[in-house]
Amino acid sequence: MFTFLMHRVLVMVPTLLVISVITFLIIRLPPGDYLSNQIEELKSQGEQAAVEKAEFLRKQYALDEPILTQYGIWMGFLPHQGRYSGILQGDFGWSFEFNRPVNEVVGDRLMLTVVLNFAAILFTYLVAFPIGVYSATRQYSIGDYGFTFLGYLGLATPNFLLALVMLFFFNLWFGLSIGGLMDPTYEGQPWSWGKSMSVLSHMIIPTIIIGTSGTAAMIRRLRANLLDELQKQYVVTGRAKGLPPTRLLIKYPIRMALNPFVADIGNLLPSIVSGSAIVSVVLSLPTVGPLLLQSLQSLDQYLAGSILFFLSILTVIGMFISDLLLAALDPRIRLAGGATR
């Protein structure tokens, strides 16, 4: 197991390196950058002093260098005489739109994004597992038909549309606004017990909205996998030998059916993160989703690149966790390869 763990960790390094290259190329695809566009606008307005300041920032952050040099400086592989030391040194650059370091702009948004997405994934698994098992063990029952209908409804309803509907009805029925992740009095304040409790209470509705589509898909997948296992010969043999149904179900079929269920952790994380961006805009959630959209629109490359790279790291970590859980769950998976003797 230790060898497998070290192998997976070593594979993550080149994976993140390739992701960093792709991320940088994506944010550099649009022509120009934030400062270039600003310089052209200032020149048209005749503001020479502001133009000189913008050109100075271009040199400070290596935006006048070739693209490969910019990438090396962005990651911290190459030294730079300006103010930027690179991601590997913990410097994520300067947000030109907000005129502040990226570390300060992102700030608590990264932590709130991680907490919200973790809560959505936890909600997905806690809801999908019992419903999927129930639907598979009671196939074609009224409950199975009901959960199947809700599953298809969840798959067909976009998260942002569900957010708009809940915003409307909560305001109509209760006179409440469910937007934001904390009371307005705590915004911009240091973390405290009251602020933490406010975040937890405001997180319930966004967690349900973001986790709905993932939950519906996971229920269908677990139901199909478990139904397939229940038809196999070892289950029929176990029933013929008189094994209690609950013991037979837990010991073998559920365990085997959980393989795709667990493997989806890596795929679920990026889908939840990408799906929550529009929901965050609709619900005014202070996560990195709205910030990413804004930075891409304004070509604020250091801010956009840092957020995309962070989300990629979350995805790689999710895949790593799913691999470890699969290795621990199913002894048929050979950690070192080769045939079982």
C-alpha positions in Angstrom: 0.0 0.0 0.0 2.9 2.4 0.8 4.4 1.7 -2.7 1.0 2.5 -4.3 0.7 5.6 -2.3 4.1 6.9 -3.2 3.5 6.0 -6.9 0.2 8.0 -6.9 1.9 11.0 -5.2 4.8 11.0 -7.8 2.3 10.8 -10.7 0.5 13.9 -9.3 3.6 16.0 -9.8 3.9 15.8 -13.6 0.1 15.9 -13.8 0.0 19.3 -12.0 2.8 20.5 -14.2 0.9 19.7 -17.4 -2.2 21.3 -15.9 -0.3 24.4 -15.1 0.9 24.7 -18.7 -2.6 24.1 -20.1 -4.0 26.6 -17.6 -1.5 29.3 -18.6 -2.1 28.8 -22.3 -5.9 29.0 -21.8 -5.7 32.3 -20.0 -3.3 33.7 -22.6 -5.4 32.6 -25.6 -7.4 35.9 -25.9 -5.4 38.6 -27.6 -3.8 41.2 -25.3 -4.1 41.4 -21.5 -5.7 43.6 -18.9 -2.8 46.2 -18.9 -2.6 46.3 -22.7 -6.3 47.0 -23.0 -6.0 49.6 -20.3 -3.0 51.3 -22.0 -4.9 51.6 -25.3 -7.9 53.1 -23.5 -5.7 55.6 -21.5 -3.9 56.6 -24.7 -7.2 57.4 -26.4 -8.1 59.6 -23.4 -4.7 61.3 -23.3 -3.8 60.3 -19.8 0.0 59.9 -20.2 0.9 59.5 -16.5 -1.5 56.6 -16.1 -0.1 55.0 -19.3 3.4 55.2 -17.9 2.2 53.5 -14.7 0.5 50.7 -16.6 3.6 50.1 -18.7 5.7 50.0 -15.5 3.4 47.3 -14.2 3.8 45.3 -17.4 7.6 45.2 -16.8 7.2 44.5 -13.1 5.1 41.4 -13.8 6.9 40.3 -17.0 3.9 40.8 -19.3 6.3 42.2 -21.9 8.3 38.9 -22.0 7.8 35.9 -24.4 5.0 33.5 -23.4 7.4 30.7 -22.3 9.3 33.2 -20.1 6.0 34.4 -18.6 5.1 30.9 -17.7 8.4 30.2 -16.0 8.1 33.4 -14.0 4.5 32.7 -13.2 5.3 29.3 -11.7 8.6 30.5 -10.1 10.9 28.4 -12.3 12.7 31.5 -13.6 14.0 34.5 -11.5 12.5 37.9 -12.2 13.8 41.3 -11.3 10.4 42.7 -10.7 8.0 42.1 -7.8 6.7 38.7 -8.8 8.4 35.6 -7.3 6.0 32.9 -8.6 3.5 30.4 -7.4 6.1 27.9 -6.0 7.2 30.7 -3.6 3.5 31.4 -2.6 3.2 34.6 -4.7 0.2 34.3 -6.9 0.8 37.6 -8.6 -1.1 40.9 -8.8 -4.7 41.4 -9.6 -4.7 44.4 -12.0 -8.5 44.9 -11.9 -8.6 45.0 -8.1 -5.2 46.6 -7.7 -4.3 44.2 -5.0 -2.2 41.0 -4.6 -4.1 37.9 -5.7 -3.6 36.3 -2.3 -5.6 39.2 -0.7 -8.3 39.2 -3.4 -9.0 35.5 -3.1 -8.5 35.4 0.6 -11.4 33.8 2.4 -13.1 32.9 -0.9 -10.9 29.9 -1.4 -11.7 28.6 2.1 -15.4 29.2 1.6 -15.3 27.4 -1.8 -13.6 24.4 -0.3 -16.1 24.2 2.6 -19.1 24.6 0.4 -18.0 22.0 -2.2 -17.0 19.6 0.6 -20.5 20.1 2.1 -22.1 19.5 -1.3 -20.1 16.3 -1.9 -21.0 15.1 1.6 -24.7 15.8 1.0 -24.5 14.0 -2.3 -23.2 10.8 -0.8 -25.3 10.8 2.4 -28.5 11.2 0.3 -27.6 9.1 -2.7 -26.3 6.0 -0.8 -29.5 5.0 1.2 -31.8 6.0 -1.7 -29.8 4.0 -4.2 -29.7 0.9 -2.0 -33.4 1.2 -1.3 -34.3 1.6 -5.0 -32.2 -1.4 -6.0 -33.5 -3.8 -3.2 -37.1 -2.8 -3.9 -37.1 -2.6 -7.6 -40.4 -1.5 -9.3 -41.9 -0.6 -5.9 -43.8 2.6 -5.4 -40.8 4.0 -3.6 -38.5 3.0 -6.4 -40.7 4.8 -9.0 -40.9 7.9 -6.8 -37.2 8.1 -6.3 -36.6 7.4 -10.0 -38.9 10.3 -10.9 -37.1 12.6 -8.4 -33.8 11.5 -9.9 -34.8 12.3 -13.4 -36.2 15.7 -12.2 -32.9 16.5 -10.5 -30.9 15.6 -13.6 -33.2 17.7 -15.8 -33.2 20.8 -13.6 -30.2 23.1 -14.0 -28.8 24.2 -10.6 -29.0 27.9 -11.4 -32.7 27.5 -12.3 -33.3 25.7 -9.0 -31.5 28.5 -7.2 -33.8 31.1 -8.9 -36.9 29.2 -8.0 -35.9 28.8 -4.4 -35.0 32.5 -4.2 -38.4 33.4 -5.4 -40.4 31.1 -3.2 -38.4 31.8 0.0 -39.0 35.5 -0.5 -42.7 34.9 -1.4 -43.6 32.5 1.4 -41.2 33.6 4.2 -40.0 37.0 3.2 -36.4 35.8 3.5 -33.4 36.3 1.2 -31.3 33.1 1.0 -28.5 34.8 -0.9 -25.0 35.1 0.5 -23.0 32.8 2.9 -23.2 35.0 6.0 -25.1 37.9 7.6 -24.1 41.3 6.2 -22.8 42.4 9.6 -20.0 39.8 9.4 -18.8 40.7 5.9 -15.2 42.0 6.0 -14.9 41.1 9.7 -12.3 38.7 11.2 -13.4 35.1 11.8 -15.2 34.5 15.1 -17.7 32.0 16.5 -20.6 34.0 15.5 -19.3 34.4 11.9 -18.7 30.7 11.7 -22.2 29.8 12.8 -23.6 32.3 10.4 -21.7 30.7 7.5 -22.9 27.2 8.6 -26.6 28.3 8.8 -26.4 30.1 5.4 -24.7 27.1 3.7 -27.7 24.7 4.0 -29.6 26.0 0.9 -26.6 26.4 -1.4 -25.4 22.9 -0.4 -28.8 21.4 -1.4 -29.0 23.4 -4.6 -25.4 22.5 -5.7 -25.6 18.9 -4.7 -29.0 18.1 -6.3 -27.8 17.2 -9.8 -24.8 15.1 -8.5 -27.1 13.3 -6.0 -29.6 12.4 -8.8 -26.9 11.0 -11.0 -25.3 9.1 -8.1 -28.6 7.5 -7.2 -29.1 6.2 -10.7 -25.5 4.9 -10.9 -25.6 3.1 -7.5 -29.0 1.6 -8.3 -27.8 0.2 -11.6 -24.6 -1.2 -10.2 -26.3 -2.9 -7.2 -29.0 -4.4 -9.4 -26.3 -5.9 -11.6 -24.6 -7.4 -8.5 -27.9 -8.8 -7.1 -28.4 -10.9 -10.3 -25.0 -12.6 -10.0 -24.5 -16.2 -9.1 -22.8 -15.7 -5.7 -25.9 -13.8 -4.5 -28.2 -16.6 -5.7 -26.0 -19.2 -4.0 -26.0 -17.2 -0.8 -29.7 -17.0 -0.7 -30.0 -20.7 -1.4 -27.7 -21.4 1.6 -30.1 -19.4 3.8 -27.9 -16.3 4.5 -29.9 -13.5 6.1 -30.8 -10.9 3.4 -29.3 -7.9 5.3 -26.0 -9.7 5.9 -25.8 -11.0 2.4 -26.5 -7.5 1.0 -23.9 -5.7 3.1 -21.1 -8.3 2.9 -20.8 -8.6 -0.9 -23.2 -6.8 -3.3 -23.0 -3.4 -1.7 -19.3 -3.6 -1.4 -18.9 -4.5 -5.1 -21.4 -1.9 -6.2 -19.5 0.8 -4.4 -16.5 0.7 -6.7 -18.0 3.1 -9.4 -19.7 5.0 -6.6 -16.3 5.7 -4.9 -14.5 6.2 -8.2 -16.8 9.1 -9.0 -15.3 11.3 -6.3 -12.6 12.6 -8.7 -15.2 13.4 -11.4 -17.8 14.8 -8.9 -15.4 17.4 -7.5 -14.7 19.4 -10.8 -18.4 19.1 -11.9 -19.6 20.5 -8.6 -17.0 23.3 -8.7 -17.9 24.3 -12.3 -21.6 23.9 -11.7 -21.5 26.1 -8.6 -20.0 29.1 -10.4 -23.4 30.2 -11.9 -25.2 29.3 -8.7 -22.8 31.5 -6.8 -23.6 34.4 -9.1 -27.3 33.8 -8.7 -27.1 33.5 -4.9 -24.4 36.1 -4.4 -22.1 33.6 -2.8 -18.6 34.9 -1.9 -16.8 32.0 -3.6 -14.2 31.9 -6.3 -16.8 31.2 -9.0 -18.0 34.8 -9.6 -14.4 36.0 -9.2 -13.2 33.6 -11.9 -15.9 34.7 -14.3 -15.1 38.4 -13.7 -11.3 37.8 -14.1 -11.8 35.9 -17.4 -14.0 38.7 -18.8 -11.4 41.4 -17.8 -8.4 39.3 -18.9 -6.9 39.6 -15.4 -4.6 36.7 -16.1 -2.9 36.2 -12.7 -6.2 36.1 -10.9 -7.8 33.8 -13.4 -4.8 31.5 -13.7 -4.4 31.2 -10.0 -8.1 30.3 -9.5 -8.0 27.7 -12.3 -4.8 26.2 -11.0 -6.3 25.9 -7.5 -9.4 24.2 -8.9 -7.2 21.8 -10.9 -5.4 20.9 -7.7 -8.7 20.1 -6.0 -9.5 17.8 -8.9 -6.2 16.0 -8.7 -6.6 15.6 -5.0 -10.1 14.2 -5.5 -8.8 11.6 -8.0 -6.1 10.7 -5.5 -8.6 10.1 -2.7 -10.8 8.0 -5.0 -7.8 5.8 -5.9 -6.9 5.2 -2.3 -10.5 4.4 -1.4 -10.8 1.9 -4.3 -7.6 0.2 -3.3 -8.8 -0.2 0.3 -12.3 -1.2 -0.7 -11.8 -3.9 -3.4 -9.0 -6.5 -2.9 -9.4 -7.4 -6.6 -7.5 -4.2 -7.5 -3.9 -5.1 -7.6 -1.8 -2.3 -6.3 1.4 -3.4 -8.0 -0.1 -4.9 -11.2 0.2 -8.5 -12.4 -2.2 -11.4 -12.1 -3.6 -12.8 -8.9 -2.1 -16.2 -8.0 
